Amino acid sequence: MIVCPYCEQDYIYKVEHKDLDGECSMCYECYTFWKPGEVIKDGTGLGYEVYVKRKGELLDWSKLKKKNKL
């Protein structure tokens, strides 16, 4: 299992995102989000709210489906 490199308070989970192909990864404590294929380490990933805002979309948590711990 992988502990979040940012908050170190929760594990990283595989998630499905309705707008992205492939499995994403996310910490549900600090909401750091990694797109498919991104390496999970300090300095990578993006806050999920920031990611959505940069896309010019409204925050919609229903687009995420939590799967299992990495």
mmCIF file of the N, C-alpha and C atoms, coordinates in Angstrom:
data_MODEL
# 
_entry.id   MODEL 
# 
loop_
_atom_site.group_PDB 
_atom_site.id 
_atom_site.type_symbol 
_atom_site.label_atom_id 
_atom_site.label_alt_id 
_atom_site.label_comp_id 
_atom_site.label_asym_id 
_atom_site.label_entity_id 
_atom_site.label_seq_id 
_atom_site.pdbx_PDB_ins_code 
_atom_site.Cartn_x 
_atom_site.Cartn_y 
_atom_site.Cartn_z 
_atom_site.occupancy 
_atom_site.B_iso_or_equiv 
_atom_site.pdbx_formal_charge 
_atom_site.auth_seq_id 
_atom_site.auth_comp_id 
_atom_site.auth_asym_id 
_atom_site.auth_atom_id 
_atom_site.pdbx_PDB_model_num 
ATOM 1   N N  . MET A 1 1  ? 0.840   -1.179 0.000   1.00 0.00 ? 1  MET A N  1 
ATOM 2   C CA . MET A 1 1  ? 0.000   0.000  0.000   1.00 0.00 ? 1  MET A CA 1 
ATOM 3   C C  . MET A 1 1  ? 0.885   1.243  0.000   1.00 0.00 ? 1  MET A C  1 
ATOM 4   N N  . ILE A 1 2  ? 0.426   2.259  -0.705  1.00 0.00 ? 2  ILE A N  1 
ATOM 5   C CA . ILE A 1 2  ? 1.199   3.494  -0.840  1.00 0.00 ? 2  ILE A CA 1 
ATOM 6   C C  . ILE A 1 2  ? 0.563   4.587  0.018   1.00 0.00 ? 2  ILE A C  1 
ATOM 7   N N  . VAL A 1 3  ? 1.340   5.172  0.910   1.00 0.00 ? 3  VAL A N  1 
ATOM 8   C CA . VAL A 1 3  ? 0.895   6.300  1.732   1.00 0.00 ? 3  VAL A CA 1 
ATOM 9   C C  . VAL A 1 3  ? 1.090   7.573  0.918   1.00 0.00 ? 3  VAL A C  1 
ATOM 10  N N  . CYS A 1 4  ? 0.171   8.506  1.039   1.00 0.00 ? 4  CYS A N  1 
ATOM 11  C CA . CYS A 1 4  ? 0.242   9.764  0.297   1.00 0.00 ? 4  CYS A CA 1 
ATOM 12  C C  . CYS A 1 4  ? 1.548   10.497 0.610   1.00 0.00 ? 4  CYS A C  1 
ATOM 13  N N  . PRO A 1 5  ? 2.310   10.860 -0.427  1.00 0.00 ? 5  PRO A N  1 
ATOM 14  C CA . PRO A 1 5  ? 3.578   11.560 -0.189  1.00 0.00 ? 5  PRO A CA 1 
ATOM 15  C C  . PRO A 1 5  ? 3.395   13.001 0.270   1.00 0.00 ? 5  PRO A C  1 
ATOM 16  N N  . TYR A 1 6  ? 2.198   13.541 0.177   1.00 0.00 ? 6  TYR A N  1 
ATOM 17  C CA . TYR A 1 6  ? 1.947   14.927 0.588   1.00 0.00 ? 6  TYR A CA 1 
ATOM 18  C C  . TYR A 1 6  ? 1.501   15.024 2.041   1.00 0.00 ? 6  TYR A C  1 
ATOM 19  N N  . CYS A 1 7  ? 0.406   14.360 2.368   1.00 0.00 ? 7  CYS A N  1 
ATOM 20  C CA . CYS A 1 7  ? -0.130  14.516 3.725   1.00 0.00 ? 7  CYS A CA 1 
ATOM 21  C C  . CYS A 1 7  ? 0.317   13.403 4.675   1.00 0.00 ? 7  CYS A C  1 
ATOM 22  N N  . GLU A 1 8  ? 0.710   12.267 4.127   1.00 0.00 ? 8  GLU A N  1 
ATOM 23  C CA . GLU A 1 8  ? 1.112   11.100 4.917   1.00 0.00 ? 8  GLU A CA 1 
ATOM 24  C C  . GLU A 1 8  ? 0.045   10.675 5.927   1.00 0.00 ? 8  GLU A C  1 
ATOM 25  N N  . GLN A 1 9  ? -1.222  10.958 5.618   1.00 0.00 ? 9  GLN A N  1 
ATOM 26  C CA . GLN A 1 9  ? -2.326  10.658 6.529   1.00 0.00 ? 9  GLN A CA 1 
ATOM 27  C C  . GLN A 1 9  ? -3.254  9.564  6.017   1.00 0.00 ? 9  GLN A C  1 
ATOM 28  N N  . ASP A 1 10 ? -3.132  9.222  4.733   1.00 0.00 ? 10 ASP A N  1 
ATOM 29  C CA . ASP A 1 10 ? -4.035  8.226  4.150   1.00 0.00 ? 10 ASP A CA 1 
ATOM 30  C C  . ASP A 1 10 ? -3.301  7.506  3.021   1.00 0.00 ? 10 ASP A C  1 
ATOM 31  N N  . TYR A 1 11 ? -3.902  6.432  2.566   1.00 0.00 ? 11 TYR A N  1 
ATOM 32  C CA . TYR A 1 11 ? -3.347  5.671  1.461   1.00 0.00 ? 11 TYR A CA 1 
ATOM 33  C C  . TYR A 1 11 ? -3.830  6.254  0.134   1.00 0.00 ? 11 TYR A C  1 
ATOM 34  N N  . ILE A 1 12 ? -3.148  5.889  -0.928  1.00 0.00 ? 12 ILE A N  1 
ATOM 35  C CA . ILE A 1 12 ? -3.544  6.270  -2.271  1.00 0.00 ? 12 ILE A CA 1 
ATOM 36  C C  . ILE A 1 12 ? -4.497  5.197  -2.786  1.00 0.00 ? 12 ILE A C  1 
ATOM 37  N N  . TYR A 1 13 ? -5.570  5.626  -3.407  1.00 0.00 ? 13 TYR A N  1 
ATOM 38  C CA . TYR A 1 13 ? -6.569  4.718  -3.946  1.00 0.00 ? 13 TYR A CA 1 
ATOM 39  C C  . TYR A 1 13 ? -6.606  4.812  -5.462  1.00 0.00 ? 13 TYR A C  1 
ATOM 40  N N  . LYS A 1 14 ? -6.895  3.691  -6.093  1.00 0.00 ? 14 LYS A N  1 
ATOM 41  C CA . LYS A 1 14 ? -7.213  3.705  -7.515  1.00 0.00 ? 14 LYS A CA 1 
ATOM 42  C C  . LYS A 1 14 ? -8.610  4.297  -7.635  1.00 0.00 ? 14 LYS A C  1 
ATOM 43  N N  . VAL A 1 15 ? -8.805  5.142  -8.618  1.00 0.00 ? 15 VAL A N  1 
ATOM 44  C CA . VAL A 1 15 ? -10.125 5.710  -8.867  1.00 0.00 ? 15 VAL A CA 1 
ATOM 45  C C  . VAL A 1 15 ? -10.402 5.702  -10.365 1.00 0.00 ? 15 VAL A C  1 
ATOM 46  N N  . GLU A 1 16 ? -11.657 5.630  -10.699 1.00 0.00 ? 16 GLU A N  1 
ATOM 47  C CA . GLU A 1 16 ? -12.086 5.819  -12.073 1.00 0.00 ? 16 GLU A CA 1 
ATOM 48  C C  . GLU A 1 16 ? -12.613 7.241  -12.169 1.00 0.00 ? 16 GLU A C  1 
ATOM 49  N N  . HIS A 1 17 ? -12.292 7.910  -13.257 1.00 0.00 ? 17 HIS A N  1 
ATOM 50  C CA . HIS A 1 17 ? -12.789 9.262  -13.508 1.00 0.00 ? 17 HIS A CA 1 
ATOM 51  C C  . HIS A 1 17 ? -13.543 9.213  -14.828 1.00 0.00 ? 17 HIS A C  1 
ATOM 52  N N  . LYS A 1 18 ? -14.780 9.657  -14.835 1.00 0.00 ? 18 LYS A N  1 
ATOM 53  C CA . LYS A 1 18 ? -15.632 9.532  -16.018 1.00 0.00 ? 18 LYS A CA 1 
ATOM 54  C C  . LYS A 1 18 ? -15.057 10.210 -17.256 1.00 0.00 ? 18 LYS A C  1 
ATOM 55  N N  . ASP A 1 19 ? -14.226 11.246 -17.090 1.00 0.00 ? 19 ASP A N  1 
ATOM 56  C CA . ASP A 1 19 ? -13.695 11.987 -18.234 1.00 0.00 ? 19 ASP A CA 1 
ATOM 57  C C  . ASP A 1 19 ? -12.314 11.528 -18.685 1.00 0.00 ? 19 ASP A C  1 
ATOM 58  N N  . LEU A 1 20 ? -11.706 10.589 -17.973 1.00 0.00 ? 20 LEU A N  1 
ATOM 59  C CA . LEU A 1 20 ? -10.347 10.159 -18.297 1.00 0.00 ? 20 LEU A CA 1 
ATOM 60  C C  . LEU A 1 20 ? -10.302 8.659  -18.547 1.00 0.00 ? 20 LEU A C  1 
ATOM 61  N N  . ASP A 1 21 ? -9.513  8.251  -19.530 1.00 0.00 ? 21 ASP A N  1 
ATOM 62  C CA . ASP A 1 21 ? -9.307  6.828  -19.784 1.00 0.00 ? 21 ASP A CA 1 
ATOM 63  C C  . ASP A 1 21 ? -8.190  6.329  -18.885 1.00 0.00 ? 21 ASP A C  1 
ATOM 64  N N  . GLY A 1 22 ? -8.346  5.157  -18.353 1.00 0.00 ? 22 GLY A N  1 
ATOM 65  C CA . GLY A 1 22 ? -7.330  4.584  -17.484 1.00 0.00 ? 22 GLY A CA 1 
ATOM 66  C C  . GLY A 1 22 ? -7.609  4.898  -16.026 1.00 0.00 ? 22 GLY A C  1 
ATOM 67  N N  . GLU A 1 23 ? -6.858  4.240  -15.166 1.00 0.00 ? 23 GLU A N  1 
ATOM 68  C CA . GLU A 1 23 ? -7.054  4.437  -13.732 1.00 0.00 ? 23 GLU A CA 1 
ATOM 69  C C  . GLU A 1 23 ? -6.269  5.635  -13.229 1.00 0.00 ? 23 GLU A C  1 
ATOM 70  N N  . CYS A 1 24 ? -6.930  6.448  -12.475 1.00 0.00 ? 24 CYS A N  1 
ATOM 71  C CA . CYS A 1 24 ? -6.304  7.584  -11.801 1.00 0.00 ? 24 CYS A CA 1 
ATOM 72  C C  . CYS A 1 24 ? -5.982  7.138  -10.383 1.00 0.00 ? 24 CYS A C  1 
ATOM 73  N N  . SER A 1 25 ? -5.327  7.998  -9.650  1.00 0.00 ? 25 SER A N  1 
ATOM 74  C CA . SER A 1 25 ? -4.996  7.716  -8.251  1.00 0.00 ? 25 SER A CA 1 
ATOM 75  C C  . SER A 1 25 ? -5.345  8.943  -7.431  1.00 0.00 ? 25 SER A C  1 
ATOM 76  N N  . MET A 1 26 ? -5.729  8.714  -6.168  1.00 0.00 ? 26 MET A N  1 
ATOM 77  C CA . MET A 1 26 ? -6.138  9.851  -5.343  1.00 0.00 ? 26 MET A CA 1 
ATOM 78  C C  . MET A 1 26 ? -5.979  9.544  -3.866  1.00 0.00 ? 26 MET A C  1 
ATOM 79  N N  . CYS A 1 27 ? -5.601  10.571 -3.116  1.00 0.00 ? 27 CYS A N  1 
ATOM 80  C CA . CYS A 1 27 ? -5.610  10.527 -1.658  1.00 0.00 ? 27 CYS A CA 1 
ATOM 81  C C  . CYS A 1 27 ? -6.910  11.181 -1.203  1.00 0.00 ? 27 CYS A C  1 
ATOM 82  N N  . TYR A 1 28 ? -7.703  10.472 -0.441  1.00 0.00 ? 28 TYR A N  1 
ATOM 83  C CA . TYR A 1 28 ? -8.984  11.018 -0.001  1.00 0.00 ? 28 TYR A CA 1 
ATOM 84  C C  . TYR A 1 28 ? -8.863  11.852 1.275   1.00 0.00 ? 28 TYR A C  1 
ATOM 85  N N  . GLU A 1 29 ? -7.661  11.987 1.785   1.00 0.00 ? 29 GLU A N  1 
ATOM 86  C CA . GLU A 1 29 ? -7.436  12.873 2.936   1.00 0.00 ? 29 GLU A CA 1 
ATOM 87  C C  . GLU A 1 29 ? -7.141  14.291 2.457   1.00 0.00 ? 29 GLU A C  1 
ATOM 88  N N  . CYS A 1 30 ? -6.198  14.438 1.525   1.00 0.00 ? 30 CYS A N  1 
ATOM 89  C CA . CYS A 1 30 ? -5.813  15.777 1.058   1.00 0.00 ? 30 CYS A CA 1 
ATOM 90  C C  . CYS A 1 30 ? -6.288  16.056 -0.371  1.00 0.00 ? 30 CYS A C  1 
ATOM 91  N N  . TYR A 1 31 ? -6.908  15.067 -0.994  1.00 0.00 ? 31 TYR A N  1 
ATOM 92  C CA . TYR A 1 31 ? -7.482  15.178 -2.342  1.00 0.00 ? 31 TYR A CA 1 
ATOM 93  C C  . TYR A 1 31 ? -6.453  15.426 -3.433  1.00 0.00 ? 31 TYR A C  1 
ATOM 94  N N  . THR A 1 32 ? -5.216  14.974 -3.224  1.00 0.00 ? 32 THR A N  1 
ATOM 95  C CA . THR A 1 32 ? -4.240  15.038 -4.303  1.00 0.00 ? 32 THR A CA 1 
ATOM 96  C C  . THR A 1 32 ? -4.629  13.983 -5.330  1.00 0.00 ? 32 THR A C  1 
ATOM 97  N N  . PHE A 1 33 ? -4.541  14.365 -6.594  1.00 0.00 ? 33 PHE A N  1 
ATOM 98  C CA . PHE A 1 33 ? -5.048  13.569 -7.709  1.00 0.00 ? 33 PHE A CA 1 
ATOM 99  C C  . PHE A 1 33 ? -3.937  13.367 -8.728  1.00 0.00 ? 33 PHE A C  1 
ATOM 100 N N  . TRP A 1 34 ? -3.764  12.131 -9.163  1.00 0.00 ? 34 TRP A N  1 
ATOM 101 C CA . TRP A 1 34 ? -2.782  11.803 -10.199 1.00 0.00 ? 34 TRP A CA 1 
ATOM 102 C C  . TRP A 1 34 ? -3.520  11.229 -11.395 1.00 0.00 ? 34 TRP A C  1 
ATOM 103 N N  . LYS A 1 35 ? -3.280  11.795 -12.564 1.00 0.00 ? 35 LYS A N  1 
ATOM 104 C CA . LYS A 1 35 ? -3.894  11.301 -13.793 1.00 0.00 ? 35 LYS A CA 1 
ATOM 105 C C  . LYS A 1 35 ? -3.267  9.963  -14.178 1.00 0.00 ? 35 LYS A C  1 
ATOM 106 N N  . PRO A 1 36 ? -3.922  9.218  -15.081 1.00 0.00 ? 36 PRO A N  1 
ATOM 107 C CA . PRO A 1 36 ? -3.372  7.920  -15.499 1.00 0.00 ? 36 PRO A CA 1 
ATOM 108 C C  . PRO A 1 36 ? -1.926  8.056  -15.981 1.00 0.00 ? 36 PRO A C  1 
ATOM 109 N N  . GLY A 1 37 ? -1.078  7.165  -15.498 1.00 0.00 ? 37 GLY A N  1 
ATOM 110 C CA . GLY A 1 37 ? 0.311   7.139  -15.921 1.00 0.00 ? 37 GLY A CA 1 
ATOM 111 C C  . GLY A 1 37 ? 1.252   8.050  -15.152 1.00 0.00 ? 37 GLY A C  1 
ATOM 112 N N  . GLU A 1 38 ? 0.718   8.948  -14.313 1.00 0.00 ? 38 GLU A N  1 
ATOM 113 C CA . GLU A 1 38 ? 1.592   9.829  -13.527 1.00 0.00 ? 38 GLU A CA 1 
ATOM 114 C C  . GLU A 1 38 ? 2.246   9.040  -12.393 1.00 0.00 ? 38 GLU A C  1 
ATOM 115 N N  . VAL A 1 39 ? 3.498   9.349  -12.132 1.00 0.00 ? 39 VAL A N  1 
ATOM 116 C CA . VAL A 1 39 ? 4.222   8.726  -11.032 1.00 0.00 ? 39 VAL A CA 1 
ATOM 117 C C  . VAL A 1 39 ? 3.748   9.353  -9.727  1.00 0.00 ? 39 VAL A C  1 
ATOM 118 N N  . ILE A 1 40 ? 3.467   8.517  -8.751  1.00 0.00 ? 40 ILE A N  1 
ATOM 119 C CA . ILE A 1 40 ? 3.001   9.005  -7.450  1.00 0.00 ? 40 ILE A CA 1 
ATOM 120 C C  . ILE A 1 40 ? 4.204   9.267  -6.577  1.00 0.00 ? 40 ILE A C  1 
ATOM 121 N N  . LYS A 1 41 ? 4.540   10.534 -6.422  1.00 0.00 ? 41 LYS A N  1 
ATOM 122 C CA . LYS A 1 41 ? 5.630   10.941 -5.545  1.00 0.00 ? 41 LYS A CA 1 
ATOM 123 C C  . LYS A 1 41 ? 5.452   12.413 -5.220  1.00 0.00 ? 41 LYS A C  1 
ATOM 124 N N  . ASP A 1 42 ? 6.203   12.895 -4.250  1.00 0.00 ? 42 ASP A N  1 
ATOM 125 C CA . ASP A 1 42 ? 6.168   14.307 -3.878  1.00 0.00 ? 42 ASP A CA 1 
ATOM 126 C C  . ASP A 1 42 ? 6.600   15.131 -5.088  1.00 0.00 ? 42 ASP A C  1 
ATOM 127 N N  . GLY A 1 43 ? 5.829   16.135 -5.433  1.00 0.00 ? 43 GLY A N  1 
ATOM 128 C CA . GLY A 1 43 ? 6.150   16.975 -6.580  1.00 0.00 ? 43 GLY A CA 1 
ATOM 129 C C  . GLY A 1 43 ? 5.349   16.634 -7.820  1.00 0.00 ? 43 GLY A C  1 
ATOM 130 N N  . THR A 1 44 ? 4.579   15.558 -7.762  1.00 0.00 ? 44 THR A N  1 
ATOM 131 C CA . THR A 1 44 ? 3.695   15.218 -8.874  1.00 0.00 ? 44 THR A CA 1 
ATOM 132 C C  . THR A 1 44 ? 2.257   15.282 -8.375  1.00 0.00 ? 44 THR A C  1 
ATOM 133 N N  . GLY A 1 45 ? 1.319   15.119 -9.271  1.00 0.00 ? 45 GLY A N  1 
ATOM 134 C CA . GLY A 1 45 ? -0.082  15.183 -8.881  1.00 0.00 ? 45 GLY A CA 1 
ATOM 135 C C  . GLY A 1 45 ? -0.536  16.622 -8.702  1.00 0.00 ? 45 GLY A C  1 
ATOM 136 N N  . LEU A 1 46 ? -1.803  16.765 -8.430  1.00 0.00 ? 46 LEU A N  1 
ATOM 137 C CA . LEU A 1 46 ? -2.420  18.077 -8.311  1.00 0.00 ? 46 LEU A CA 1 
ATOM 138 C C  . LEU A 1 46 ? -3.634  17.940 -7.410  1.00 0.00 ? 46 LEU A C  1 
ATOM 139 N N  . GLY A 1 47 ? -3.928  18.960 -6.642  1.00 0.00 ? 47 GLY A N  1 
ATOM 140 C CA . GLY A 1 47 ? -5.155  18.939 -5.857  1.00 0.00 ? 47 GLY A CA 1 
ATOM 141 C C  . GLY A 1 47 ? -6.337  18.751 -6.800  1.00 0.00 ? 47 GLY A C  1 
ATOM 142 N N  . TYR A 1 48 ? -7.273  17.876 -6.454  1.00 0.00 ? 48 TYR A N  1 
ATOM 143 C CA . TYR A 1 48 ? -8.387  17.594 -7.358  1.00 0.00 ? 48 TYR A CA 1 
ATOM 144 C C  . TYR A 1 48 ? -9.184  18.847 -7.693  1.00 0.00 ? 48 TYR A C  1 
ATOM 145 N N  . GLU A 1 49 ? -9.411  19.702 -6.724  1.00 0.00 ? 49 GLU A N  1 
ATOM 146 C CA . GLU A 1 49 ? -10.159 20.938 -6.986  1.00 0.00 ? 49 GLU A CA 1 
ATOM 147 C C  . GLU A 1 49 ? -9.405  21.842 -7.957  1.00 0.00 ? 49 GLU A C  1 
ATOM 148 N N  . VAL A 1 50 ? -8.094  21.909 -7.847  1.00 0.00 ? 50 VAL A N  1 
ATOM 149 C CA . VAL A 1 50 ? -7.273  22.699 -8.772  1.00 0.00 ? 50 VAL A CA 1 
ATOM 150 C C  . VAL A 1 50 ? -7.346  22.106 -10.176 1.00 0.00 ? 50 VAL A C  1 
ATOM 151 N N  . TYR A 1 51 ? -7.252  20.780 -10.258 1.00 0.00 ? 51 TYR A N  1 
ATOM 152 C CA . TYR A 1 51 ? -7.341  20.094 -11.548 1.00 0.00 ? 51 TYR A CA 1 
ATOM 153 C C  . TYR A 1 51 ? -8.649  20.440 -12.258 1.00 0.00 ? 51 TYR A C  1 
ATOM 154 N N  . VAL A 1 52 ? -9.748  20.349 -11.545 1.00 0.00 ? 52 VAL A N  1 
ATOM 155 C CA . VAL A 1 52 ? -11.064 20.636 -12.131 1.00 0.00 ? 52 VAL A CA 1 
ATOM 156 C C  . VAL A 1 52 ? -11.156 22.104 -12.540 1.00 0.00 ? 52 VAL A C  1 
ATOM 157 N N  . LYS A 1 53 ? -10.687 22.993 -11.692 1.00 0.00 ? 53 LYS A N  1 
ATOM 158 C CA . LYS A 1 53 ? -10.742 24.425 -11.981 1.00 0.00 ? 53 LYS A CA 1 
ATOM 159 C C  . LYS A 1 53 ? -9.932  24.767 -13.239 1.00 0.00 ? 53 LYS A C  1 
ATOM 160 N N  . ARG A 1 54 ? -8.758  24.163 -13.388 1.00 0.00 ? 54 ARG A N  1 
ATOM 161 C CA . ARG A 1 54 ? -7.924  24.415 -14.572 1.00 0.00 ? 54 ARG A CA 1 
ATOM 162 C C  . ARG A 1 54 ? -8.598  23.945 -15.855 1.00 0.00 ? 54 ARG A C  1 
ATOM 163 N N  . LYS A 1 55 ? -9.448  22.934 -15.732 1.00 0.00 ? 55 LYS A N  1 
ATOM 164 C CA . LYS A 1 55 ? -10.190 22.457 -16.890 1.00 0.00 ? 55 LYS A CA 1 
ATOM 165 C C  . LYS A 1 55 ? -11.389 23.349 -17.190 1.00 0.00 ? 55 LYS A C  1 
ATOM 166 N N  . GLY A 1 56 ? -11.666 24.295 -16.294 1.00 0.00 ? 56 GLY A N  1 
ATOM 167 C CA . GLY A 1 56 ? -12.796 25.200 -16.481 1.00 0.00 ? 56 GLY A CA 1 
ATOM 168 C C  . GLY A 1 56 ? -14.138 24.550 -16.183 1.00 0.00 ? 56 GLY A C  1 
ATOM 169 N N  . GLU A 1 57 ? -14.131 23.556 -15.346 1.00 0.00 ? 57 GLU A N  1 
ATOM 170 C CA . GLU A 1 57 ? -15.356 22.832 -15.002 1.00 0.00 ? 57 GLU A CA 1 
ATOM 171 C C  . GLU A 1 57 ? -15.760 23.107 -13.554 1.00 0.00 ? 57 GLU A C  1 
ATOM 172 N N  . LEU A 1 58 ? -16.984 22.730 -13.240 1.00 0.00 ? 58 LEU A N  1 
ATOM 173 C CA . LEU A 1 58 ? -17.456 22.800 -11.867 1.00 0.00 ? 58 LEU A CA 1 
ATOM 174 C C  . LEU A 1 58 ? -17.058 21.520 -11.144 1.00 0.00 ? 58 LEU A C  1 
ATOM 175 N N  . LEU A 1 59 ? -16.802 21.641 -9.873  1.00 0.00 ? 59 LEU A N  1 
ATOM 176 C CA . LEU A 1 59 ? -16.414 20.489 -9.066  1.00 0.00 ? 59 LEU A CA 1 
ATOM 177 C C  . LEU A 1 59 ? -17.574 19.504 -9.000  1.00 0.00 ? 59 LEU A C  1 
ATOM 178 N N  . ASP A 1 60 ? -17.338 18.278 -9.432  1.00 0.00 ? 60 ASP A N  1 
ATOM 179 C CA . ASP A 1 60 ? -18.369 17.244 -9.452  1.00 0.00 ? 60 ASP A CA 1 
ATOM 180 C C  . ASP A 1 60 ? -17.747 15.944 -8.955  1.00 0.00 ? 60 ASP A C  1 
ATOM 181 N N  . TRP A 1 61 ? -17.929 15.674 -7.664  1.00 0.00 ? 61 TRP A N  1 
ATOM 182 C CA . TRP A 1 61 ? -17.335 14.493 -7.058  1.00 0.00 ? 61 TRP A CA 1 
ATOM 183 C C  . TRP A 1 61 ? -17.941 13.201 -7.597  1.00 0.00 ? 61 TRP A C  1 
ATOM 184 N N  . SER A 1 62 ? -19.105 13.279 -8.220  1.00 0.00 ? 62 SER A N  1 
ATOM 185 C CA . SER A 1 62 ? -19.742 12.068 -8.749  1.00 0.00 ? 62 SER A CA 1 
ATOM 186 C C  . SER A 1 62 ? -18.990 11.508 -9.957  1.00 0.00 ? 62 SER A C  1 
ATOM 187 N N  . LYS A 1 63 ? -18.046 12.260 -10.514 1.00 0.00 ? 63 LYS A N  1 
ATOM 188 C CA . LYS A 1 63 ? -17.244 11.762 -11.637 1.00 0.00 ? 63 LYS A CA 1 
ATOM 189 C C  . LYS A 1 63 ? -16.173 10.770 -11.176 1.00 0.00 ? 63 LYS A C  1 
ATOM 190 N N  . LEU A 1 64 ? -15.960 10.695 -9.872  1.00 0.00 ? 64 LEU A N  1 
ATOM 191 C CA . LEU A 1 64 ? -14.947 9.795  -9.311  1.00 0.00 ? 64 LEU A CA 1 
ATOM 192 C C  . LEU A 1 64 ? -15.609 8.553  -8.705  1.00 0.00 ? 64 LEU A C  1 
ATOM 193 N N  . LYS A 1 65 ? -14.996 7.411  -8.962  1.00 0.00 ? 65 LYS A N  1 
ATOM 194 C CA . LYS A 1 65 ? -15.443 6.171  -8.337  1.00 0.00 ? 65 LYS A CA 1 
ATOM 195 C C  . LYS A 1 65 ? -14.239 5.555  -7.633  1.00 0.00 ? 65 LYS A C  1 
ATOM 196 N N  . LYS A 1 66 ? -14.298 5.510  -6.319  1.00 0.00 ? 66 LYS A N  1 
ATOM 197 C CA . LYS A 1 66 ? -13.216 4.960  -5.509  1.00 0.00 ? 66 LYS A CA 1 
ATOM 198 C C  . LYS A 1 66 ? -13.173 3.442  -5.667  1.00 0.00 ? 66 LYS A C  1 
ATOM 199 N N  . LYS A 1 67 ? -11.976 2.929  -5.907  1.00 0.00 ? 67 LYS A N  1 
ATOM 200 C CA . LYS A 1 67 ? -11.815 1.495  -6.066  1.00 0.00 ? 67 LYS A CA 1 
ATOM 201 C C  . LYS A 1 67 ? -11.057 0.921  -4.874  1.00 0.00 ? 67 LYS A C  1 
ATOM 202 N N  . ASN A 1 68 ? -9.814  0.533  -5.043  1.00 0.00 ? 68 ASN A N  1 
ATOM 203 C CA . ASN A 1 68 ? -9.067  -0.091 -3.946  1.00 0.00 ? 68 ASN A CA 1 
ATOM 204 C C  . ASN A 1 68 ? -7.756  0.648  -3.695  1.00 0.00 ? 68 ASN A C  1 
ATOM 205 N N  . LYS A 1 69 ? -7.126  0.328  -2.570  1.00 0.00 ? 69 LYS A N  1 
ATOM 206 C CA . LYS A 1 69 ? -5.850  0.945  -2.208  1.00 0.00 ? 69 LYS A CA 1 
ATOM 207 C C  . LYS A 1 69 ? -4.759  0.449  -3.128  1.00 0.00 ? 69 LYS A C  1 
ATOM 208 N N  . LEU A 1 70 ? -3.827  1.333  -3.435  1.00 0.00 ? 70 LEU A N  1 
ATOM 209 C CA . LEU A 1 70 ? -2.643  0.923  -4.208  1.00 0.00 ? 70 LEU A CA 1 
ATOM 210 C C  . LEU A 1 70 ? -1.654  0.252  -3.281  1.00 0.00 ? 70 LEU A C  1 
# 
